[in-house]
Amino acid sequence: MNRFKNLEEFGNRTAVYAERNYSYSEMIEIADAICGSVGERTLVFCLCSNNKESLFGYVGFIRGGVVPVLLDASIHIDRLRRLVNLYKPAYIWASSENQDLLKVMDCSFVFGDYTLFRCPTYFQHNLHEHLALLLTTSGSTGSPKFVRLSYENIFKNAESIAKYLDINADDKPITTLPMNYSYGLSIINSHFICGATIIATDASIMKKEFWDLCKEQRATTFGGVPFVYEMLDRLKFEEFNLPSLKKLTQAGGKLSETLSRKFAKVCNQKGIQFFTMYGQTEATARMTYLPYEKNLEKAGSIGIAIPGGELILQDDKGKKIAAPNVIGELIYKGPNVSLGYADSLFDLSKKDENNGILRTGDMAYFDEDGYFFIAGRIKRMIKVYGNRISLDEVEAFLNEHGHDCICAGTDDQMVIYTLKDDYVQIKKIIKEKLNLKGFKIVRIEEIPRNHFGKILYSELLKYG
């Protein structure tokens, strides 16, 4: 199942806008030329930015059966070398100005600002026949662990997303997320299979040029992680005049209920469909969505399973939970569940280890109407003085009370990291409203985040 092999049907429709329009026919011709220079089914590293070169390379490799590993173009050279040693790619598709690659590799093909660099040591990979793509898990910026995705994973998920978002050929999403991130890539996949137009830009939503391009090209949709919506709130999105905008999507972490409600109201007033969604790279991208008609009534919910998927809850004895408002581990079943992980090239021949079932690691419950709510991560639960505490719940509670802070800790002590001098107020809330003991409050200058805007809780340890 490889829907990119059918892209010819869109012919002269615009596939990508990047300084100019590129039709599907033109994209296919370039994409196939890039892949044709590789020649055989092998492993290729793609150092991605949101540009035409990265998009065309990705499309070409998927169409041609070459397995791309999507990495951030700004990856540190030491990490890149480590990954090259572990996975031994045949080629690296990267910026022609990458001096580290220019010094040690030959150029075999050039398109635009990118070059296909041939790696000096050849290795014959044993790739499983269904393996299509390798992606990093969103939290593992320093890890060699990749998620192994099949063609069925990619395109079943893309079809499901296209169905519930009602994507059609007239949609024009603008890139707001890295394409090497599963959420950003799912936007590309789900729109390409519908013949839509991707507006490619690396410009930040904080820059005027992004919004100018949005208006000029009449963008209809974009997606964002919670951090993006926090920035949009600071920019006073409610005052924006973007008549072409029809859909906003949110995933990549839980948006506070306050912001969920605010954006639901603003979007409803502007005639924009606002979807909150939930997913993991291990399930290709999306597992649930909240229908836009329910975005106020069910604010804070991750919604219902995507078409073709199923959600169940299990208690700590492994029994299925059938009653509403009972917390258990969230388990997802569907054709988009990945084949498993890879830690080196020797894992690339492995069969499907998940068999369509993913233990998400999230605690959740569903309400009387069958809408699911995340209660916290299993690993974000600690015990202080014998009481089980969800760090996510405490964090959300403090944020709702106007305190810009995050929580971490281990059993016996919770640590609250705050950006302001609000120690006294936080202490009062924790003691009086939550009745918690065994915590300390630490002031920090900024919240550590990765490229995707996700909080790096492990980095907090250096603050004490």
C-alpha positions in Angstrom: 0.0 0.0 0.0 1.9 3.1 -1.3 -0.4 6.0 -2.1 2.4 8.1 -3.3 2.6 5.9 -6.3 -0.7 7.3 -7.4 0.2 11.0 -7.2 0.2 11.2 -11.0 -3.6 11.5 -10.9 -3.3 15.0 -9.6 -1.3 16.1 -12.7 -1.1 19.9 -13.1 -2.6 20.7 -9.7 -0.2 22.6 -7.4 1.6 20.2 -5.0 3.9 22.6 -3.3 4.4 26.4 -3.1 8.0 27.3 -2.3 8.8 30.7 -3.8 6.7 29.4 -6.8 4.2 26.8 -7.6 5.3 23.2 -8.3 2.7 20.9 -9.9 2.3 17.3 -8.9 3.8 16.3 -12.3 6.8 18.5 -11.7 7.2 17.3 -8.1 7.0 13.6 -9.3 9.6 14.1 -12.0 12.1 15.7 -9.6 11.3 13.3 -6.7 11.8 10.2 -9.0 15.1 11.7 -10.3 16.4 12.1 -6.7 15.4 8.5 -5.8 16.6 7.2 -9.1 20.1 8.4 -8.2 20.0 6.1 -5.2 19.1 3.2 -7.5 18.3 0.4 -5.1 16.2 -0.2 -2.0 18.5 0.9 0.8 18.7 3.4 3.7 19.0 7.2 3.2 19.3 9.9 5.8 17.3 13.1 5.0 18.4 16.2 6.9 15.0 18.0 6.7 13.9 21.6 6.7 10.4 22.7 5.6 11.6 23.3 2.0 10.9 21.9 -1.5 14.1 19.9 -1.5 13.2 17.9 1.7 9.6 17.4 0.5 10.6 16.2 -2.9 13.3 13.9 -1.6 10.9 12.3 0.9 8.2 11.8 -1.7 10.7 10.3 -4.1 12.2 7.9 -1.6 8.7 6.6 -0.4 7.6 6.2 -4.1 10.7 4.3 -5.0 10.9 2.0 -2.0 14.0 3.6 -0.5 13.8 3.9 3.3 14.4 7.4 4.5 15.4 8.4 8.0 14.1 11.9 8.7 16.4 14.0 10.8 16.4 17.7 11.6 18.7 19.6 9.3 20.3 21.3 12.3 21.4 18.0 13.9 24.8 18.3 15.6 27.6 16.7 13.6 28.6 14.5 16.5 25.2 13.0 16.8 25.0 12.6 13.0 28.3 10.7 12.9 27.1 8.4 15.7 23.9 7.6 13.8 25.8 7.1 10.6 28.0 4.5 12.4 25.0 2.8 13.9 22.9 2.7 10.7 25.4 3.0 7.8 23.1 4.8 5.3 24.1 4.6 1.6 23.4 8.3 1.1 22.6 11.5 2.9 20.1 14.0 1.3 21.2 17.4 2.8 22.0 21.0 2.2 24.7 21.5 -0.4 26.4 23.9 2.0 26.8 21.2 4.7 30.6 21.5 5.1 30.9 18.4 7.3 29.5 16.3 4.5 31.3 18.1 1.7 34.7 17.3 3.2 34.2 13.5 3.3 31.6 12.5 0.8 31.1 12.6 -3.0 28.1 14.4 -4.6 25.9 12.1 -6.8 22.9 14.4 -7.5 21.9 18.0 -7.0 18.5 19.7 -6.9 18.0 23.2 -5.7 19.9 23.8 -2.6 20.3 20.1 -1.7 22.8 17.4 -2.6 22.6 13.6 -2.5 25.9 12.8 -0.7 27.2 9.2 -1.2 28.6 7.7 2.0 32.1 6.3 1.5 31.5 2.9 3.2 28.9 0.7 1.4 26.7 -1.6 3.5 24.1 -4.1 2.1 21.1 -3.5 4.4 18.7 -6.3 5.2 15.4 -4.3 5.2 12.1 -5.8 6.1 9.8 -5.7 3.0 7.2 -3.6 4.8 9.6 -1.1 6.3 9.0 2.4 4.7 10.3 5.0 7.1 12.3 5.7 10.3 11.3 8.6 12.6 12.7 9.7 15.9 10.3 9.6 18.9 9.5 13.2 19.8 11.4 13.1 23.1 14.5 11.3 21.8 16.5 14.1 20.3 19.7 12.6 21.7 18.8 8.9 21.2 19.6 6.5 18.4 16.2 4.9 18.8 13.8 5.2 15.8 10.2 4.1 15.3 9.9 1.7 12.4 6.9 2.6 10.2 5.4 0.6 7.3 3.7 1.8 4.1 0.4 0.6 5.6 1.1 2.6 8.8 1.8 5.8 6.9 -1.1 5.7 4.4 -3.8 4.1 6.6 -3.2 6.9 9.1 -3.1 9.5 6.3 -6.4 8.3 4.9 -8.0 8.3 8.4 -6.8 11.9 9.1 -8.1 13.0 5.7 -11.5 11.5 6.4 -12.2 13.1 9.8 -10.7 16.5 8.8 -12.6 16.3 5.5 -9.4 17.2 3.6 -9.8 17.9 -0.2 -7.8 19.1 -3.1 -8.6 22.8 -2.4 -7.0 22.7 1.1 -3.7 24.6 1.5 -1.9 23.9 4.7 1.1 26.0 5.7 4.1 24.3 7.5 4.3 25.2 11.2 6.0 22.0 12.4 9.2 20.2 11.4 8.5 17.6 8.7 10.8 15.2 10.6 8.3 15.3 13.4 5.4 12.8 13.1 2.7 15.4 13.5 4.3 17.7 10.9 4.8 14.8 8.5 1.2 13.6 9.0 -0.1 16.9 7.7 2.0 16.5 4.6 1.0 12.9 4.0 -2.7 13.4 4.6 -2.8 16.4 2.2 -0.7 15.0 -0.6 -2.9 11.9 -0.9 -5.9 14.3 -1.5 -4.1 16.4 -4.1 -3.9 19.5 -1.9 -1.2 22.2 -1.9 1.5 22.4 0.8 2.8 25.9 1.4 6.4 25.3 2.5 8.1 27.7 4.8 10.7 27.5 7.6 9.5 30.9 9.0 8.4 31.0 12.6 4.8 32.0 13.5 6.5 34.8 15.5 7.7 36.4 12.2 5.7 38.8 10.1 6.9 36.9 6.9 5.0 33.8 8.0 1.7 35.7 8.3 2.4 37.6 5.1 2.8 34.3 3.3 -0.3 32.9 5.0 -2.3 35.8 3.5 -0.6 35.9 0.1 -1.1 32.2 -0.5 -4.5 32.0 1.2 -3.5 29.2 3.6 -6.6 27.2 4.7 -5.1 25.3 7.6 -2.2 24.8 10.0 -1.3 22.6 13.0 0.4 23.3 16.2 1.7 21.8 19.5 0.6 23.5 22.7 3.6 25.8 22.6 2.5 27.1 19.2 -1.0 27.9 20.7 0.6 29.6 23.7 2.5 31.8 21.2 -0.6 32.5 19.2 -2.4 33.6 22.4 0.4 36.1 23.1 0.2 37.4 19.5 -3.6 38.0 20.2 -4.8 35.6 17.5 -8.3 36.7 18.1 -7.4 40.0 16.4 -6.0 38.4 13.2 -7.7 38.8 9.9 -7.2 35.6 7.9 -10.4 35.0 5.9 -8.9 32.0 4.1 -8.2 30.1 7.3 -10.7 27.2 7.7 -9.2 24.6 10.0 -6.8 24.6 13.0 -5.4 21.4 14.5 -3.7 20.9 17.8 -1.7 17.8 19.0 1.7 17.0 20.4 0.8 17.4 24.1 -2.1 18.5 26.2 -3.3 22.1 25.7 -4.6 23.6 28.9 -8.3 23.6 29.2 -8.3 27.4 29.5 -6.5 27.8 26.1 -8.6 25.0 24.6 -11.8 26.9 25.5 -10.4 30.2 24.3 -9.3 28.9 20.9 -12.6 27.0 20.5 -14.5 30.2 21.2 -12.3 32.4 18.9 -12.4 29.8 16.1 -16.2 29.3 16.4 -16.6 33.1 16.1 -14.3 33.3 13.0 -15.9 30.3 11.3 -12.8 28.2 11.7 -13.0 24.5 12.6 -10.7 23.8 15.6 -9.7 20.2 16.2 -7.7 18.9 19.2 -6.1 15.6 18.6 -3.9 13.0 20.4 -1.2 10.8 18.9 2.3 9.3 19.2 5.0 8.6 16.7 4.6 4.9 17.6 1.1 5.1 16.1 2.5 7.0 13.0 0.8 10.2 14.1 -2.9 10.4 15.2 -4.9 8.1 17.4 -7.8 10.3 18.4 -9.6 13.6 17.5 -12.2 15.8 19.1 -14.8 16.8 16.5 -14.9 20.6 16.1 -18.6 20.7 17.0 -17.6 19.4 20.5 -14.6 21.6 21.1 -16.4 23.7 23.8 -18.7 21.1 25.3 -15.8 18.6 25.7 -12.9 21.1 26.1 -9.8 19.3 27.5 -10.8 15.9 25.9 -8.7 14.1 23.4 -12.0 12.9 21.8 -12.7 9.6 20.2 -10.7 7.1 18.2 -9.9 8.0 14.6 -11.7 6.1 11.8 -10.3 2.5 11.8 -8.9 2.7 15.3 -10.1 1.6 18.7 -9.4 2.8 22.3 -9.6 0.7 25.4 -8.7 1.2 29.0 -7.1 -1.4 31.3 -6.8 -1.4 35.1 -3.6 -2.4 36.8 -4.6 -6.1 36.7 -5.0 -6.0 32.9 -8.8 -6.0 32.9 -10.8 -3.9 30.5 -12.5 -0.9 32.1 -16.1 -0.6 31.0 -17.4 2.1 33.4 -17.1 5.8 32.7 -14.8 8.1 34.9 -12.5 5.2 35.9 -8.8 5.8 35.3 -6.7 3.2 33.5 -3.9 2.8 31.0 -5.0 3.9 27.5 -4.4 1.2 24.8 -4.9 1.8 21.1 -5.6 -0.7 18.4 -5.3 0.1 14.7 -3.4 -0.4 11.4 -1.3 2.8 12.1 0.5 1.2 15.0 4.2 1.0 14.1 6.2 -2.2 13.6 8.3 -1.4 16.7 11.6 0.3 17.4 15.1 0.2 16.0 18.4 0.9 17.9 20.7 0.0 15.1 20.8 -1.3 11.5 20.4 -4.8 12.8 16.8 -4.1 13.8 15.8 -3.0 10.3 15.0 -6.6 9.3 12.7 -7.2 12.3 9.0 -8.1 11.7 6.0 -6.4 13.2 6.5 -6.6 17.0 3.3 -4.6 17.9 0.7 -6.4 15.8 -1.5 -3.3 15.7 -1.6 -2.8 19.5 0.0 0.1 21.4 0.2 0.6 25.1 0.4 4.4 25.2 1.9 4.8 28.6 -0.9 7.4 29.3 -3.5 7.2 32.1 -7.0 8.1 30.9 -10.7 7.8 31.5 -13.8 8.3 29.3 -17.0 10.1 30.2 -20.6 9.0 29.9 -20.6 10.0 26.2 -17.5 8.0 25.4 -15.1 10.9 25.1 -11.6 10.2 26.4 -9.6 12.5 28.8 -5.8 12.1 29.6 -5.2 12.0 33.3 -1.3 11.9 33.1 1.6 9.8 32.1 2.3 6.5 34.0 5.9 7.7 34.4 4.7 11.1 35.6 3.2 9.6 38.7 5.0 9.8 42.0 4.3 8.8 45.6 4.9 11.5 48.3 4.1 10.5 52.0 2.2 7.5 50.6 -0.1 9.6 48.3 -0.1 8.9 44.6 0.3 12.3 42.8 0.0 13.0 39.1 2.7 15.7 38.2 0.7 16.5 35.1 -2.5 17.2 37.2 -0.6 19.5 39.6 1.1 21.3 36.7 -2.3 21.8 35.0 -3.9 23.0 38.3 -1.2 25.6 38.9 -1.3 26.8 35.3 -5.1 27.2 35.5 -4.4 29.5 38.6 -2.1 31.7 36.5 1.3 30.3 37.5 3.7 29.6 34.6 5.4 26.6 36.1 6.1 22.9 35.5 6.5 19.9 37.9 9.0 17.1 38.2 10.3 15.0 41.0 10.7 11.5 42.3 9.0 9.5 45.1 9.3 11.5 48.4 9.7 14.9 46.8 7.9 17.0 44.1 9.7 19.9 42.6 7.8 22.9 41.1 9.8 25.0 38.7 8.5 28.5 38.2 9.4 31.4 35.9 8.3 34.1 38.3 8.9 35.2 41.9 5.6 33.6 43.0 6.9 31.2 45.6 4.5 32.4 48.3 1.4 32.1 46.2 2.3 28.7 44.8 3.1 27.4 48.3 -0.3 28.6 49.5 -2.2 26.9 46.6 -0.4 23.6 47.1 -1.0 23.5 50.8 -4.5 24.9 51.0 -6.2 23.7 47.8 -4.3 20.5 47.1 -3.3 19.7 50.6 0.1 18.3 49.5 3.4 17.9 51.5 6.9 17.1 50.5 7.6 19.7 47.7 10.0 22.4 47.0 9.8 25.4 44.6 12.7 26.4 42.3 12.8 29.5 40.1 14.2 29.1 36.6 14.8 31.5 33.7 13.2 29.5 31.0 11.4 26.2 30.4 13.7 23.8 28.5 12.1 22.5 25.3 13.1 20.4 22.3 12.7 21.4 18.6 9.0 20.3 18.7 8.2 22.6 21.6 7.9 19.7 24.1 9.2 20.2 27.6 12.5 18.4 28.4 11.8 17.3 32.0 15.2 15.5 32.1 17.0 18.9 31.7 15.4 20.2 34.9 17.7 18.1 37.1 20.5 20.7 36.7 18.4 23.3 38.5 18.1 21.1 41.6 
